[in-house]
């Protein structure tokens, strides 16, 4: 699924109107009908709907929705925030339809003391501003938004929470933005929905298709994407009846140190559950019993040091390498990584302490084999690329970092972002807060290592790995709750994640 800028969405709307052909007012009617269906499917007639409309097309959507609700005998009121004498053409047409087809009165708010009485059982519909907003909200609109946010009512924003910008909100203030419980976005998510600090405004966001022209969607270029099941299913390779373990690669996982052998165990189990043919774990010799007894399916390559990794050796026999979980940052380990990076030409995924070692020795980044996958969480990424003032600023740094070092960065978090050296970024649609638990990142490293060893391209290994990881976490949460998820639960649901993702005609 593509993520477009606010300007691009406007152009796609205009193209649809010209080439479908459909009038802009009928496209608005189509959008309002989708809003009506979602809202009436979720909420009953016993609740009162209070709609706040602005002067633009977002307000026009609100007017159309108010008419539909009233005609279908819902309890609804609509209030126009009088911040401009200029209203859009489609707004005027919907105002006329409201007057002609209903007895619903449009209330005009010119000052804040006209704000309606709202109870906790009411549903507020926010149709004040759309995604084309380019400046911070002030004046009457800001005061109304503050009052909307102070209520205990359920808040639903049309297309985007009023006051939120579609892309960069670095210089915006959440005080000026409706804090929605639900955001009903037309056709596409907005880039700003991907960022953590905006979640308090977007709430749960839902995509409503409104039939925009598919040709222009396909032909409009964007660097941002939101990966969903239909994008992921075709990536998964099909196994053949006469395949053997040699067909699915031999991976090397370099991990573990005294007190952190669990990371090696989790990474190894995840790699094996993801379908790798053979797995060898290079670990401190003191961790041999732990690994062999916990993961009998994996082979062990023992370091001469019992406490930490001090040398990795030749990796030519392996199809891919994963390095970092539980590794520690001992000086001998740093030397081992320097030598390894100087010699390794295999597909590579780097995580955890290996990233911290790179952050201490940034010049070593130039040694990365092209297409190397780095899997930092935000703090680890800032150690590598510098502090960011906002999620949008961090995204820009991520894009530059991937291009500079010809690497793929998996920036972990809600909607984990996968940046490709050519500038494309894929935001993930799976995962949940319960995955914020120790060992979850080690599992992701094992999954990606397994996919690399099986011959997936680094790009597909990163995108597919992040998706499966998140989906396995979602399936684990579905069996219990967010609070009780362990990294082991994610591993145990990797197979279920594959089955949920595959197209029906590829299942056997």
Secondary structure, 3 states (H helix, E strand, C coil): CEECCHHHHHHHHHHHHHHCCCCHHHHHHHHHHHHHHHHHHHCCCCCEEEEEECCCHHHHHHHHHHHHHHHCCCEEEEEEECCCCCCCHHHHHHHHHHHHHCCCCEEEECCHHHCCCCCCCCEEEEECCCCCCCCCCCHHHHHHHHHHHHCCCEEEEECCCCCCCCCCCCCCCHHHCCCCCEEEEECCCCHHHHCHHHHHHHCEEEEECCCCCHHHHHHCCCCEEEECHHHHHHHCCCCCCCCCHHHHCEEEEECCCCCCHHHHHHHHHHHHHCCCCEEEEEEEHHHHHHHHHHCCCCEEEEECCCCCCCCCCCCCCCCEEEECCCCCCCHHHHHHHHHHHHHCCCEEEECHHHHHHHHHCHHHHHHCCCCCEECCEHHHHHHHHCCCCCHHHHHHHHHHHHHHHCCEEEEECCCCEEECCCCCEEEECCCCHHHCCCCHHHHHHHHHHHHHHCCCCHHHHHHHHHHHHHHHHHHHHHHCCHHHCCHHHHHHCHHHHHHHHCCHHHCC
